[in-house]
Amino acid sequence: MPEGNSDRAALAGLHAEVGRFYLRDRAVVRAQTMLANALENGGDLDAGTVRAYLREVTRYFAGFERESRGHLKNVEARLERIAQLQFNLTAERGVAARRVQATQGVLARLRELGGR
């Protein structure tokens, strides 16, 4: 793989970004280690090592993204249900408050009549 300083810098940046994640996938951890060793050597990066690294990172993060999108969709649906429930309860509260107000008016008139 023809490789310049910008490719090495881009790979090192990707390596650092991936390294910020808590990784338990053995293949990605192994690829991280292999690329770290290759970057530390300072020589040309082996094209096979780079391809293997990019393949494993792509595989892992594509799956991670799908899982995250599914989770986000689930949370958004739950939030919509909560928002609808809150809307319904607010409307129900308004109806109950108006009933209290109306019954208080009737009870106040009854007290006035009973006090005479």
Residue, then its C-alpha position, 0 to 999 in steps of 0.5 A: m500500500p503506498e503510504g505517506n505521512s498523511d495516511r499514517a497520521a490518518l490511521a494514527g488518528l483513527h486508531a486513537e479514536v477507536g481506542r477511546f471505546y471500551l472494546r471487548d471484541r477480540a478481533v478488534v482488540r487484536a487489530q488495534t494492537m497490531l496497528a499500534n505495533a506497526l505505527e510504533n515501528g515507524g517504518d512503512l505500514d504493511a498493506g495487509t495489516v492496514r486492510a485487516y485493521l480497516r476491515e475489523v474496525t468497519r465490521y465492528f462499528a457498522g454492527f455497533e451503529r446498527e445496534s445503536r440506531g435500533h436502541l435510539k429508535n426504541v427510546e424515541a418510540r418510548l418518549e413518544r408514548i410518554a409525551q402522549l401520556q403526558f398530553n392526555l394526563t394534562a388534558e384530564r387534569g384540566v377537565a378534573a380542575r374544571r369539575v372541581q371549580a364547577t362543584q365548588g360553585v354549586l357547594a358555595r351556593l348551597r352554603e349560602l342557601g343553608g345559611r339563610 
